Amino acid sequence: MSEAAGAEKRRRGVSGWKAFFLVVSSGTAAAFLVVGVIFGALRLFSSAINVNPQERDFAAAAPTRGVVSSLAPGGFDLCDSLGNIQAFSAAMPQRVDSGERYSDTALENPEEEARVIENECSWVLNIGGLEQSLFTLSYRSIAAVPSGESATEKASLEFERERSEVGEGFLSVVSEGDIGGLEGGGYYVYGDVRDEEVVQAMHFVGLVKSSVFEISIEGESSSGGGGDLEEEYRSLIRQMMPDIQMRFDRIIPD
Protein backbone atom coordinates (compact mmCIF):
# COMPACT_ATOMS: atom_id res chain seq x y z
CA MET A 1 0.00 0.00 0.00
CA SER A 2 1.38 3.39 -0.98
CA GLU A 3 1.87 6.17 1.56
CA ALA A 4 -0.83 8.21 -0.18
CA ALA A 5 -3.36 5.37 0.13
CA GLY A 6 -2.54 4.85 3.84
CA ALA A 7 -3.01 8.54 4.56
CA GLU A 8 -6.32 8.53 2.71
CA LYS A 9 -7.55 5.54 4.84
CA ARG A 10 -6.60 7.28 8.07
CA ARG A 11 -8.51 10.38 7.03
CA ARG A 12 -11.67 8.35 6.50
CA GLY A 13 -11.74 7.52 10.25
CA VAL A 14 -13.45 4.47 11.82
CA SER A 15 -15.90 2.54 9.68
CA GLY A 16 -17.69 -0.79 9.51
CA TRP A 17 -17.93 -2.97 12.65
CA LYS A 18 -15.59 -0.68 14.58
CA ALA A 19 -17.93 2.26 14.02
CA PHE A 20 -20.93 0.15 15.05
CA PHE A 21 -19.38 -0.94 18.35
CA LEU A 22 -18.23 2.61 19.08
CA VAL A 23 -21.74 4.03 18.61
CA VAL A 24 -23.37 1.26 20.68
CA SER A 25 -20.91 1.57 23.57
CA SER A 26 -21.22 5.36 23.63
CA GLY A 27 -25.03 5.15 23.67
CA THR A 28 -25.00 2.60 26.51
CA ALA A 29 -22.72 4.76 28.64
CA ALA A 30 -24.93 7.78 28.06
CA ALA A 31 -28.02 5.78 29.02
CA PHE A 32 -26.43 4.62 32.30
CA LEU A 33 -25.46 8.22 33.05
CA VAL A 34 -29.03 9.47 32.52
CA VAL A 35 -30.48 6.66 34.65
CA GLY A 36 -28.01 7.46 37.43
CA VAL A 37 -28.95 11.14 37.43
CA ILE A 38 -32.69 10.33 37.54
CA PHE A 39 -32.23 7.77 40.35
CA GLY A 40 -30.24 10.25 42.43
CA ALA A 41 -32.90 12.93 41.98
CA LEU A 42 -35.64 10.51 43.03
CA ARG A 43 -33.73 9.53 46.18
CA LEU A 44 -33.28 13.20 47.10
CA PHE A 45 -36.99 13.90 46.56
CA SER A 46 -37.99 10.82 48.58
CA SER A 47 -35.78 11.88 51.50
CA ALA A 48 -37.37 15.32 51.51
CA ILE A 49 -40.97 14.11 51.64
CA ASN A 50 -40.32 11.37 54.20
CA VAL A 51 -39.11 13.73 56.96
CA ASN A 52 -41.15 13.36 60.14
CA PRO A 53 -43.98 15.93 59.76
CA GLN A 54 -43.69 17.09 63.38
CA GLU A 55 -39.95 17.66 63.04
CA ARG A 56 -40.43 19.54 59.76
CA ASP A 57 -43.22 21.71 61.18
CA PHE A 58 -41.30 22.46 64.37
CA ALA A 59 -38.16 23.37 62.42
CA ALA A 60 -40.21 25.76 60.28
CA ALA A 61 -42.11 27.21 63.24
CA ALA A 62 -39.15 27.89 65.53
CA PRO A 63 -36.20 29.46 63.73
CA THR A 64 -33.39 31.10 65.68
CA ARG A 65 -34.66 34.12 67.62
CA GLY A 66 -33.07 37.21 69.06
CA VAL A 67 -33.05 38.37 72.69
CA VAL A 68 -36.50 39.04 74.16
CA SER A 69 -36.05 42.15 76.30
CA SER A 70 -39.55 43.45 77.01
CA LEU A 71 -43.26 42.61 77.05
CA ALA A 72 -46.12 45.09 77.19
CA PRO A 73 -48.46 44.83 80.20
CA GLY A 74 -51.19 42.33 79.41
CA GLY A 75 -49.37 41.39 76.21
CA PHE A 76 -49.36 37.62 76.73
CA ASP A 77 -51.93 34.99 77.67
CA LEU A 78 -51.33 31.39 76.68
CA CYS A 79 -55.00 30.54 77.20
CA ASP A 80 -55.96 32.95 74.42
CA SER A 81 -53.37 31.34 72.12
CA LEU A 82 -54.59 27.75 72.43
CA GLY A 83 -57.08 28.12 69.60
CA ASN A 84 -54.18 28.82 67.21
CA ILE A 85 -52.57 25.45 67.95
CA GLN A 86 -53.69 23.04 65.24
CA ALA A 87 -53.72 19.87 67.33
CA PHE A 88 -55.83 21.61 69.98
CA SER A 89 -58.31 23.26 67.60
CA ALA A 90 -58.81 19.93 65.79
CA ALA A 91 -60.37 18.55 69.01
CA MET A 92 -63.27 21.04 68.68
CA PRO A 93 -62.64 22.80 72.03
CA GLN A 94 -65.42 24.49 73.99
CA ARG A 95 -64.24 26.77 76.76
CA VAL A 96 -66.05 26.20 80.05
CA ASP A 97 -64.27 28.46 82.57
CA SER A 98 -65.25 32.06 83.36
CA GLY A 99 -62.14 33.55 81.74
CA GLU A 100 -61.53 35.74 84.79
CA ARG A 101 -58.42 34.17 86.29
CA TYR A 102 -55.83 36.02 84.21
CA SER A 103 -53.28 37.99 86.19
CA ASP A 104 -50.32 40.18 85.18
CA THR A 105 -48.39 42.05 87.85
CA ALA A 106 -47.53 44.76 85.31
CA LEU A 107 -51.24 45.62 85.09
CA GLU A 108 -52.12 45.33 88.76
CA ASN A 109 -48.93 46.65 90.41
CA PRO A 110 -46.85 48.38 87.71
CA GLU A 111 -44.34 49.67 90.28
CA GLU A 112 -43.34 46.16 91.35
CA GLU A 113 -39.91 44.95 90.22
CA ALA A 114 -41.07 41.35 90.12
CA ARG A 115 -43.54 40.48 87.39
CA VAL A 116 -45.59 37.30 87.16
CA ILE A 117 -48.11 36.38 84.47
CA GLU A 118 -50.50 33.52 85.20
CA ASN A 119 -53.82 32.04 84.21
CA GLU A 120 -55.92 28.89 84.32
CA CYS A 121 -58.47 27.84 81.71
CA SER A 122 -60.63 24.78 81.05
CA TRP A 123 -62.07 23.33 77.86
CA VAL A 124 -64.18 20.35 76.79
CA LEU A 125 -62.48 18.47 73.95
CA ASN A 126 -63.55 15.66 71.66
CA ILE A 127 -60.63 13.28 71.99
CA GLY A 128 -60.40 10.81 69.14
CA GLY A 129 -63.59 12.29 67.71
CA LEU A 130 -65.79 10.44 70.21
CA GLU A 131 -64.69 10.77 73.82
CA GLN A 132 -65.36 14.07 75.60
CA SER A 133 -62.60 15.04 77.99
CA LEU A 134 -61.98 17.98 80.30
CA PHE A 135 -58.75 19.81 79.41
CA THR A 136 -57.30 22.26 81.94
CA LEU A 137 -54.22 24.43 81.40
CA SER A 138 -52.54 26.51 84.07
CA TYR A 139 -49.28 28.41 83.76
CA ARG A 140 -47.06 30.81 85.67
CA SER A 141 -44.47 32.91 83.82
CA ILE A 142 -41.85 34.88 85.73
CA ALA A 143 -41.36 37.83 83.39
CA ALA A 144 -39.17 39.98 85.66
CA VAL A 145 -37.34 39.70 88.99
CA PRO A 146 -35.53 42.15 91.28
CA SER A 147 -31.90 42.89 90.48
CA GLY A 148 -29.57 40.06 91.48
CA GLU A 149 -32.19 37.33 91.19
CA SER A 150 -32.72 34.81 88.39
CA ALA A 151 -36.13 34.18 86.83
CA THR A 152 -35.03 30.86 85.34
CA GLU A 153 -33.71 29.61 88.68
CA LYS A 154 -36.97 30.51 90.40
CA ALA A 155 -38.96 28.75 87.69
CA SER A 156 -36.73 25.70 87.86
CA LEU A 157 -37.31 25.36 91.61
CA GLU A 158 -41.05 25.74 91.10
CA PHE A 159 -40.99 23.10 88.36
CA GLU A 160 -39.24 20.59 90.64
CA ARG A 161 -41.84 21.17 93.33
CA GLU A 162 -44.74 20.75 90.89
CA ARG A 163 -43.09 17.67 89.39
CA SER A 164 -42.94 15.99 92.79
CA GLU A 165 -46.66 16.66 93.31
CA VAL A 166 -47.99 15.86 89.83
CA GLY A 167 -49.10 12.37 90.88
CA GLU A 168 -51.17 13.52 93.85
CA GLY A 169 -54.87 12.72 93.65
CA PHE A 170 -54.50 9.50 91.66
CA LEU A 171 -56.12 6.35 93.01
CA SER A 172 -53.75 4.26 90.91
CA VAL A 173 -50.97 5.07 88.44
CA VAL A 174 -50.86 3.23 85.11
CA SER A 175 -47.80 4.95 83.65
CA GLU A 176 -45.55 7.95 84.17
CA GLY A 177 -42.49 9.51 82.59
CA ASP A 178 -41.20 12.25 80.30
CA ILE A 179 -43.19 12.87 77.13
CA GLY A 180 -40.21 14.69 75.62
CA GLY A 181 -39.98 17.74 73.39
CA LEU A 182 -39.16 20.36 76.04
CA GLU A 183 -35.64 21.65 76.64
CA GLY A 184 -36.47 22.55 80.24
CA GLY A 185 -38.06 19.20 80.98
CA GLY A 186 -41.51 17.73 81.44
CA TYR A 187 -43.17 14.91 83.36
CA TYR A 188 -46.56 13.19 83.21
CA VAL A 189 -48.59 10.75 85.28
CA TYR A 190 -51.52 8.73 83.90
CA GLY A 191 -54.00 6.66 85.87
CA ASP A 192 -57.36 6.45 87.63
CA VAL A 193 -58.70 9.42 89.54
CA ARG A 194 -62.29 8.30 90.28
CA ASP A 195 -62.93 4.59 90.30
CA GLU A 196 -66.73 4.75 90.60
CA GLU A 197 -66.98 6.44 87.17
CA VAL A 198 -63.91 4.79 85.60
CA VAL A 199 -62.31 8.18 84.99
CA GLN A 200 -58.75 8.28 83.69
CA ALA A 201 -56.54 11.34 83.80
CA MET A 202 -53.17 12.52 82.55
CA HIS A 203 -51.42 15.29 84.46
CA PHE A 204 -48.38 16.91 82.87
CA VAL A 205 -46.01 19.59 84.14
CA GLY A 206 -43.46 21.31 81.91
CA LEU A 207 -40.74 23.97 82.11
CA VAL A 208 -39.81 26.44 79.37
CA LYS A 209 -37.25 29.09 80.26
CA SER A 210 -38.89 30.97 83.17
CA SER A 211 -42.38 29.53 82.71
CA VAL A 212 -43.95 26.51 84.41
CA PHE A 213 -47.17 25.10 83.03
CA GLU A 214 -49.48 22.21 83.82
CA ILE A 215 -51.93 20.32 81.62
CA SER A 216 -54.63 18.06 83.05
CA ILE A 217 -56.88 15.93 80.83
CA GLU A 218 -59.64 13.80 82.34
CA GLY A 219 -62.16 11.57 80.63
CA GLU A 220 -64.48 8.67 81.20
CA SER A 221 -63.24 5.55 79.45
CA SER A 222 -65.92 3.69 77.50
CA SER A 223 -63.94 0.44 77.62
CA GLY A 224 -62.87 0.64 81.25
CA GLY A 225 -59.24 -0.16 80.40
CA GLY A 226 -58.10 3.33 79.58
CA GLY A 227 -55.40 2.28 77.13
CA ASP A 228 -56.86 4.20 74.20
CA LEU A 229 -57.33 7.36 76.23
CA GLU A 230 -53.76 7.20 77.45
CA GLU A 231 -52.37 7.21 73.92
CA GLU A 232 -54.79 9.91 72.77
CA TYR A 233 -53.90 12.17 75.71
CA ARG A 234 -50.17 11.64 75.32
CA SER A 235 -50.36 12.31 71.59
CA LEU A 236 -52.28 15.56 72.07
CA ILE A 237 -49.82 16.92 74.63
CA ARG A 238 -46.84 15.88 72.50
CA GLN A 239 -48.27 17.64 69.44
CA MET A 240 -48.91 20.82 71.43
CA MET A 241 -45.41 21.02 72.89
CA PRO A 242 -43.63 22.78 69.98
CA ASP A 243 -46.22 25.59 69.88
CA ILE A 244 -46.31 26.06 73.64
CA GLN A 245 -42.53 26.11 73.88
CA MET A 246 -42.26 28.58 70.99
CA ARG A 247 -44.70 31.02 72.63
CA PHE A 248 -43.01 30.98 76.03
CA ASP A 249 -39.55 31.16 74.48
CA ARG A 250 -40.27 34.03 72.09
CA ILE A 251 -42.62 36.19 74.16
CA ILE A 252 -41.57 35.96 77.83
CA PRO A 253 -38.51 38.21 78.39
CA ASP A 254 -35.14 36.51 78.85
Short mmCIF file of the C-alpha atoms (twelve columns), coordinates in Angstrom:
data_MODEL
# 
_entry.id   MODEL 
# 
loop_
_atom_site.group_PDB 
_atom_site.id 
_atom_site.type_symbol 
_atom_site.label_atom_id 
_atom_site.label_alt_id 
_atom_site.label_comp_id 
_atom_site.label_asym_id 
_atom_site.label_seq_id 
_atom_site.Cartn_x 
_atom_site.Cartn_y 
_atom_site.Cartn_z 
_atom_site.pdbx_PDB_model_num 
ATOM 1   C CA . MET A 1   0.000   0.000  0.000  1 
ATOM 2   C CA . SER A 2   1.380   3.386  -0.975 1 
ATOM 3   C CA . GLU A 3   1.872   6.166  1.561  1 
ATOM 4   C CA . ALA A 4   -0.827  8.211  -0.184 1 
ATOM 5   C CA . ALA A 5   -3.364  5.369  0.131  1 
ATOM 6   C CA . GLY A 6   -2.540  4.851  3.836  1 
ATOM 7   C CA . ALA A 7   -3.012  8.535  4.557  1 
ATOM 8   C CA . GLU A 8   -6.316  8.528  2.710  1 
ATOM 9   C CA . LYS A 9   -7.548  5.536  4.838  1 
ATOM 10  C CA . ARG A 10  -6.605  7.283  8.072  1 
ATOM 11  C CA . ARG A 11  -8.507  10.382 7.030  1 
ATOM 12  C CA . ARG A 12  -11.668 8.351  6.504  1 
ATOM 13  C CA . GLY A 13  -11.745 7.520  10.251 1 
ATOM 14  C CA . VAL A 14  -13.447 4.469  11.818 1 
ATOM 15  C CA . SER A 15  -15.903 2.539  9.683  1 
ATOM 16  C CA . GLY A 16  -17.690 -0.786 9.514  1 
ATOM 17  C CA . TRP A 17  -17.934 -2.974 12.648 1 
ATOM 18  C CA . LYS A 18  -15.594 -0.682 14.578 1 
ATOM 19  C CA . ALA A 19  -17.926 2.259  14.018 1 
ATOM 20  C CA . PHE A 20  -20.928 0.146  15.046 1 
ATOM 21  C CA . PHE A 21  -19.376 -0.938 18.349 1 
ATOM 22  C CA . LEU A 22  -18.234 2.607  19.085 1 
ATOM 23  C CA . VAL A 23  -21.741 4.028  18.609 1 
ATOM 24  C CA . VAL A 24  -23.367 1.261  20.678 1 
ATOM 25  C CA . SER A 25  -20.910 1.569  23.566 1 
ATOM 26  C CA . SER A 26  -21.224 5.365  23.629 1 
ATOM 27  C CA . GLY A 27  -25.026 5.145  23.670 1 
ATOM 28  C CA . THR A 28  -24.995 2.600  26.507 1 
ATOM 29  C CA . ALA A 29  -22.716 4.763  28.642 1 
ATOM 30  C CA . ALA A 30  -24.932 7.783  28.058 1 
ATOM 31  C CA . ALA A 31  -28.024 5.783  29.019 1 
ATOM 32  C CA . PHE A 32  -26.431 4.625  32.296 1 
ATOM 33  C CA . LEU A 33  -25.458 8.224  33.045 1 
ATOM 34  C CA . VAL A 34  -29.034 9.472  32.517 1 
ATOM 35  C CA . VAL A 35  -30.485 6.660  34.654 1 
ATOM 36  C CA . GLY A 36  -28.007 7.456  37.430 1 
ATOM 37  C CA . VAL A 37  -28.951 11.138 37.435 1 
ATOM 38  C CA . ILE A 38  -32.685 10.331 37.543 1 
ATOM 39  C CA . PHE A 39  -32.230 7.772  40.353 1 
ATOM 40  C CA . GLY A 40  -30.241 10.250 42.427 1 
ATOM 41  C CA . ALA A 41  -32.897 12.929 41.975 1 
ATOM 42  C CA . LEU A 42  -35.643 10.508 43.027 1 
ATOM 43  C CA . ARG A 43  -33.733 9.534  46.184 1 
ATOM 44  C CA . LEU A 44  -33.275 13.197 47.099 1 
ATOM 45  C CA . PHE A 45  -36.990 13.898 46.557 1 
ATOM 46  C CA . SER A 46  -37.986 10.823 48.577 1 
ATOM 47  C CA . SER A 47  -35.778 11.881 51.499 1 
ATOM 48  C CA . ALA A 48  -37.369 15.323 51.509 1 
ATOM 49  C CA . ILE A 49  -40.971 14.113 51.635 1 
ATOM 50  C CA . ASN A 50  -40.318 11.365 54.202 1 
ATOM 51  C CA . VAL A 51  -39.108 13.726 56.959 1 
ATOM 52  C CA . ASN A 52  -41.151 13.360 60.139 1 
ATOM 53  C CA . PRO A 53  -43.979 15.926 59.763 1 
ATOM 54  C CA . GLN A 54  -43.686 17.087 63.383 1 
ATOM 55  C CA . GLU A 55  -39.952 17.658 63.044 1 
ATOM 56  C CA . ARG A 56  -40.433 19.541 59.759 1 
ATOM 57  C CA . ASP A 57  -43.225 21.713 61.178 1 
ATOM 58  C CA . PHE A 58  -41.297 22.456 64.372 1 
ATOM 59  C CA . ALA A 59  -38.162 23.375 62.416 1 
ATOM 60  C CA . ALA A 60  -40.212 25.757 60.282 1 
ATOM 61  C CA . ALA A 61  -42.107 27.213 63.239 1 
ATOM 62  C CA . ALA A 62  -39.154 27.889 65.532 1 
ATOM 63  C CA . PRO A 63  -36.196 29.464 63.732 1 
ATOM 64  C CA . THR A 64  -33.393 31.100 65.676 1 
ATOM 65  C CA . ARG A 65  -34.661 34.122 67.620 1 
ATOM 66  C CA . GLY A 66  -33.067 37.214 69.065 1 
ATOM 67  C CA . VAL A 67  -33.047 38.369 72.685 1 
ATOM 68  C CA . VAL A 68  -36.498 39.043 74.159 1 
ATOM 69  C CA . SER A 69  -36.049 42.153 76.295 1 
ATOM 70  C CA . SER A 70  -39.555 43.447 77.010 1 
ATOM 71  C CA . LEU A 71  -43.256 42.611 77.051 1 
ATOM 72  C CA . ALA A 72  -46.119 45.091 77.189 1 
ATOM 73  C CA . PRO A 73  -48.462 44.834 80.204 1 
ATOM 74  C CA . GLY A 74  -51.193 42.326 79.407 1 
ATOM 75  C CA . GLY A 75  -49.368 41.385 76.213 1 
ATOM 76  C CA . PHE A 76  -49.356 37.620 76.734 1 
ATOM 77  C CA . ASP A 77  -51.928 34.995 77.674 1 
ATOM 78  C CA . LEU A 78  -51.326 31.389 76.682 1 
ATOM 79  C CA . CYS A 79  -55.004 30.541 77.205 1 
ATOM 80  C CA . ASP A 80  -55.961 32.948 74.419 1 
ATOM 81  C CA . SER A 81  -53.368 31.340 72.120 1 
ATOM 82  C CA . LEU A 82  -54.590 27.754 72.434 1 
ATOM 83  C CA . GLY A 83  -57.075 28.124 69.599 1 
ATOM 84  C CA . ASN A 84  -54.184 28.824 67.212 1 
ATOM 85  C CA . ILE A 85  -52.571 25.448 67.947 1 
ATOM 86  C CA . GLN A 86  -53.687 23.044 65.236 1 
ATOM 87  C CA . ALA A 87  -53.721 19.867 67.331 1 
ATOM 88  C CA . PHE A 88  -55.834 21.608 69.979 1 
ATOM 89  C CA . SER A 89  -58.313 23.264 67.603 1 
ATOM 90  C CA . ALA A 90  -58.806 19.929 65.790 1 
ATOM 91  C CA . ALA A 91  -60.368 18.550 69.010 1 
ATOM 92  C CA . MET A 92  -63.270 21.044 68.678 1 
ATOM 93  C CA . PRO A 93  -62.637 22.802 72.030 1 
ATOM 94  C CA . GLN A 94  -65.417 24.489 73.987 1 
ATOM 95  C CA . ARG A 95  -64.241 26.769 76.760 1 
ATOM 96  C CA . VAL A 96  -66.050 26.200 80.046 1 
ATOM 97  C CA . ASP A 97  -64.271 28.460 82.570 1 
ATOM 98  C CA . SER A 98  -65.248 32.057 83.361 1 
ATOM 99  C CA . GLY A 99  -62.140 33.546 81.738 1 
ATOM 100 C CA . GLU A 100 -61.532 35.742 84.786 1 
ATOM 101 C CA . ARG A 101 -58.424 34.173 86.294 1 
ATOM 102 C CA . TYR A 102 -55.831 36.017 84.214 1 
ATOM 103 C CA . SER A 103 -53.280 37.993 86.192 1 
ATOM 104 C CA . ASP A 104 -50.323 40.177 85.179 1 
ATOM 105 C CA . THR A 105 -48.389 42.054 87.847 1 
ATOM 106 C CA . ALA A 106 -47.528 44.763 85.308 1 
ATOM 107 C CA . LEU A 107 -51.239 45.622 85.089 1 
ATOM 108 C CA . GLU A 108 -52.118 45.328 88.761 1 
ATOM 109 C CA . ASN A 109 -48.929 46.654 90.408 1 
ATOM 110 C CA . PRO A 110 -46.851 48.375 87.714 1 
ATOM 111 C CA . GLU A 111 -44.338 49.671 90.280 1 
ATOM 112 C CA . GLU A 112 -43.337 46.159 91.350 1 
ATOM 113 C CA . GLU A 113 -39.905 44.950 90.218 1 
ATOM 114 C CA . ALA A 114 -41.069 41.348 90.120 1 
ATOM 115 C CA . ARG A 115 -43.542 40.478 87.388 1 
ATOM 116 C CA . VAL A 116 -45.590 37.296 87.156 1 
ATOM 117 C CA . ILE A 117 -48.110 36.381 84.467 1 
ATOM 118 C CA . GLU A 118 -50.496 33.516 85.202 1 
ATOM 119 C CA . ASN A 119 -53.820 32.044 84.213 1 
ATOM 120 C CA . GLU A 120 -55.924 28.887 84.320 1 
ATOM 121 C CA . CYS A 121 -58.475 27.843 81.713 1 
ATOM 122 C CA . SER A 122 -60.634 24.780 81.051 1 
ATOM 123 C CA . TRP A 123 -62.069 23.325 77.863 1 
ATOM 124 C CA . VAL A 124 -64.178 20.352 76.793 1 
ATOM 125 C CA . LEU A 125 -62.481 18.472 73.952 1 
ATOM 126 C CA . ASN A 126 -63.552 15.657 71.661 1 
ATOM 127 C CA . ILE A 127 -60.627 13.281 71.989 1 
ATOM 128 C CA . GLY A 128 -60.399 10.812 69.135 1 
ATOM 129 C CA . GLY A 129 -63.585 12.294 67.706 1 
ATOM 130 C CA . LEU A 130 -65.787 10.436 70.208 1 
ATOM 131 C CA . GLU A 131 -64.694 10.773 73.825 1 
ATOM 132 C CA . GLN A 132 -65.363 14.073 75.598 1 
ATOM 133 C CA . SER A 133 -62.598 15.043 77.991 1 
ATOM 134 C CA . LEU A 134 -61.975 17.980 80.296 1 
ATOM 135 C CA . PHE A 135 -58.748 19.810 79.412 1 
ATOM 136 C CA . THR A 136 -57.300 22.264 81.939 1 
ATOM 137 C CA . LEU A 137 -54.222 24.432 81.401 1 
ATOM 138 C CA . SER A 138 -52.537 26.510 84.071 1 
ATOM 139 C CA . TYR A 139 -49.278 28.412 83.765 1 
ATOM 140 C CA . ARG A 140 -47.060 30.812 85.669 1 
ATOM 141 C CA . SER A 141 -44.472 32.906 83.819 1 
ATOM 142 C CA . ILE A 142 -41.850 34.881 85.731 1 
ATOM 143 C CA . ALA A 143 -41.362 37.829 83.386 1 
ATOM 144 C CA . ALA A 144 -39.167 39.979 85.659 1 
ATOM 145 C CA . VAL A 145 -37.337 39.697 88.991 1 
ATOM 146 C CA . PRO A 146 -35.535 42.146 91.281 1 
ATOM 147 C CA . SER A 147 -31.904 42.885 90.476 1 
ATOM 148 C CA . GLY A 148 -29.574 40.064 91.482 1 
ATOM 149 C CA . GLU A 149 -32.194 37.332 91.190 1 
ATOM 150 C CA . SER A 150 -32.723 34.811 88.386 1 
ATOM 151 C CA . ALA A 151 -36.132 34.181 86.831 1 
ATOM 152 C CA . THR A 152 -35.034 30.861 85.337 1 
ATOM 153 C CA . GLU A 153 -33.707 29.607 88.677 1 
ATOM 154 C CA . LYS A 154 -36.968 30.510 90.402 1 
ATOM 155 C CA . ALA A 155 -38.959 28.753 87.687 1 
ATOM 156 C CA . SER A 156 -36.726 25.696 87.862 1 
ATOM 157 C CA . LEU A 157 -37.312 25.358 91.612 1 
ATOM 158 C CA . GLU A 158 -41.047 25.740 91.102 1 
ATOM 159 C CA . PHE A 159 -40.986 23.101 88.364 1 
ATOM 160 C CA . GLU A 160 -39.238 20.593 90.635 1 
ATOM 161 C CA . ARG A 161 -41.840 21.167 93.327 1 
ATOM 162 C CA . GLU A 162 -44.739 20.747 90.892 1 
ATOM 163 C CA . ARG A 163 -43.088 17.672 89.392 1 
ATOM 164 C CA . SER A 164 -42.942 15.986 92.789 1 
ATOM 165 C CA . GLU A 165 -46.663 16.664 93.307 1 
ATOM 166 C CA . VAL A 166 -47.989 15.861 89.827 1 
ATOM 167 C CA . GLY A 167 -49.099 12.370 90.881 1 
ATOM 168 C CA . GLU A 168 -51.168 13.520 93.851 1 
ATOM 169 C CA . GLY A 169 -54.870 12.719 93.655 1 
ATOM 170 C CA . PHE A 170 -54.504 9.502  91.656 1 
ATOM 171 C CA . LEU A 171 -56.116 6.347  93.008 1 
ATOM 172 C CA . SER A 172 -53.746 4.255  90.905 1 
ATOM 173 C CA . VAL A 173 -50.965 5.067  88.436 1 
ATOM 174 C CA . VAL A 174 -50.856 3.234  85.108 1 
ATOM 175 C CA . SER A 175 -47.800 4.953  83.647 1 
ATOM 176 C CA . GLU A 176 -45.546 7.949  84.166 1 
ATOM 177 C CA . GLY A 177 -42.486 9.514  82.587 1 
ATOM 178 C CA . ASP A 178 -41.201 12.247 80.299 1 
ATOM 179 C CA . ILE A 179 -43.186 12.870 77.133 1 
ATOM 180 C CA . GLY A 180 -40.208 14.688 75.620 1 
ATOM 181 C CA . GLY A 181 -39.982 17.738 73.387 1 
ATOM 182 C CA . LEU A 182 -39.159 20.363 76.036 1 
ATOM 183 C CA . GLU A 183 -35.645 21.647 76.643 1 
ATOM 184 C CA . GLY A 184 -36.467 22.550 80.240 1 
ATOM 185 C CA . GLY A 185 -38.061 19.203 80.980 1 
ATOM 186 C CA . GLY A 186 -41.514 17.728 81.441 1 
ATOM 187 C CA . TYR A 187 -43.168 14.912 83.359 1 
ATOM 188 C CA . TYR A 188 -46.565 13.195 83.208 1 
ATOM 189 C CA . VAL A 189 -48.593 10.749 85.281 1 
ATOM 190 C CA . TYR A 190 -51.521 8.729  83.896 1 
ATOM 191 C CA . GLY A 191 -53.996 6.662  85.872 1 
ATOM 192 C CA . ASP A 192 -57.364 6.448  87.625 1 
ATOM 193 C CA . VAL A 193 -58.700 9.424  89.543 1 
ATOM 194 C CA . ARG A 194 -62.289 8.304  90.285 1 
ATOM 195 C CA . ASP A 195 -62.929 4.589  90.300 1 
ATOM 196 C CA . GLU A 196 -66.731 4.752  90.595 1 
ATOM 197 C CA . GLU A 197 -66.977 6.441  87.171 1 
ATOM 198 C CA . VAL A 198 -63.912 4.793  85.598 1 
ATOM 199 C CA . VAL A 199 -62.306 8.184  84.988 1 
ATOM 200 C CA . GLN A 200 -58.751 8.277  83.693 1 
ATOM 201 C CA . ALA A 201 -56.537 11.337 83.798 1 
ATOM 202 C CA . MET A 202 -53.172 12.520 82.555 1 
ATOM 203 C CA . HIS A 203 -51.420 15.289 84.462 1 
ATOM 204 C CA . PHE A 204 -48.382 16.908 82.872 1 
ATOM 205 C CA . VAL A 205 -46.008 19.593 84.136 1 
ATOM 206 C CA . GLY A 206 -43.456 21.313 81.911 1 
ATOM 207 C CA . LEU A 207 -40.738 23.969 82.106 1 
ATOM 208 C CA . VAL A 208 -39.810 26.445 79.365 1 
ATOM 209 C CA . LYS A 209 -37.245 29.092 80.262 1 
ATOM 210 C CA . SER A 210 -38.886 30.973 83.172 1 
ATOM 211 C CA . SER A 211 -42.382 29.529 82.714 1 
ATOM 212 C CA . VAL A 212 -43.948 26.515 84.415 1 
ATOM 213 C CA . PHE A 213 -47.171 25.101 83.025 1 
ATOM 214 C CA . GLU A 214 -49.483 22.206 83.816 1 
ATOM 215 C CA . ILE A 215 -51.931 20.320 81.621 1 
ATOM 216 C CA . SER A 216 -54.626 18.063 83.049 1 
ATOM 217 C CA . ILE A 217 -56.876 15.927 80.831 1 
ATOM 218 C CA . GLU A 218 -59.635 13.796 82.336 1 
ATOM 219 C CA . GLY A 219 -62.161 11.571 80.626 1 
ATOM 220 C CA . GLU A 220 -64.477 8.665  81.203 1 
ATOM 221 C CA . SER A 221 -63.237 5.553  79.449 1 
ATOM 222 C CA . SER A 222 -65.925 3.687  77.505 1 
ATOM 223 C CA . SER A 223 -63.939 0.442  77.623 1 
ATOM 224 C CA . GLY A 224 -62.866 0.640  81.248 1 
ATOM 225 C CA . GLY A 225 -59.242 -0.160 80.396 1 
ATOM 226 C CA . GLY A 226 -58.095 3.331  79.579 1 
ATOM 227 C CA . GLY A 227 -55.399 2.279  77.131 1 
ATOM 228 C CA . ASP A 228 -56.862 4.197  74.195 1 
ATOM 229 C CA . LEU A 229 -57.328 7.365  76.235 1 
ATOM 230 C CA . GLU A 230 -53.758 7.202  77.446 1 
ATOM 231 C CA . GLU A 231 -52.366 7.205  73.921 1 
ATOM 232 C CA . GLU A 232 -54.789 9.914  72.774 1 
ATOM 233 C CA . TYR A 233 -53.899 12.169 75.715 1 
ATOM 234 C CA . ARG A 234 -50.170 11.641 75.317 1 
ATOM 235 C CA . SER A 235 -50.363 12.306 71.585 1 
ATOM 236 C CA . LEU A 236 -52.282 15.561 72.068 1 
ATOM 237 C CA . ILE A 237 -49.819 16.916 74.628 1 
ATOM 238 C CA . ARG A 238 -46.841 15.881 72.503 1 
ATOM 239 C CA . GLN A 239 -48.270 17.639 69.441 1 
ATOM 240 C CA . MET A 240 -48.912 20.825 71.429 1 
ATOM 241 C CA . MET A 241 -45.409 21.015 72.891 1 
ATOM 242 C CA . PRO A 242 -43.631 22.783 69.982 1 
ATOM 243 C CA . ASP A 243 -46.221 25.586 69.880 1 
ATOM 244 C CA . ILE A 244 -46.311 26.064 73.645 1 
ATOM 245 C CA . GLN A 245 -42.528 26.106 73.877 1 
ATOM 246 C CA . MET A 246 -42.264 28.584 70.993 1 
ATOM 247 C CA . ARG A 247 -44.698 31.015 72.633 1 
ATOM 248 C CA . PHE A 248 -43.013 30.985 76.034 1 
ATOM 249 C CA . ASP A 249 -39.555 31.164 74.476 1 
ATOM 250 C CA . ARG A 250 -40.273 34.032 72.092 1 
ATOM 251 C CA . ILE A 251 -42.617 36.193 74.155 1 
ATOM 252 C CA . ILE A 252 -41.571 35.964 77.826 1 
ATOM 253 C CA . PRO A 253 -38.507 38.209 78.392 1 
ATOM 254 C CA . ASP A 254 -35.137 36.507 78.847 1 
# 
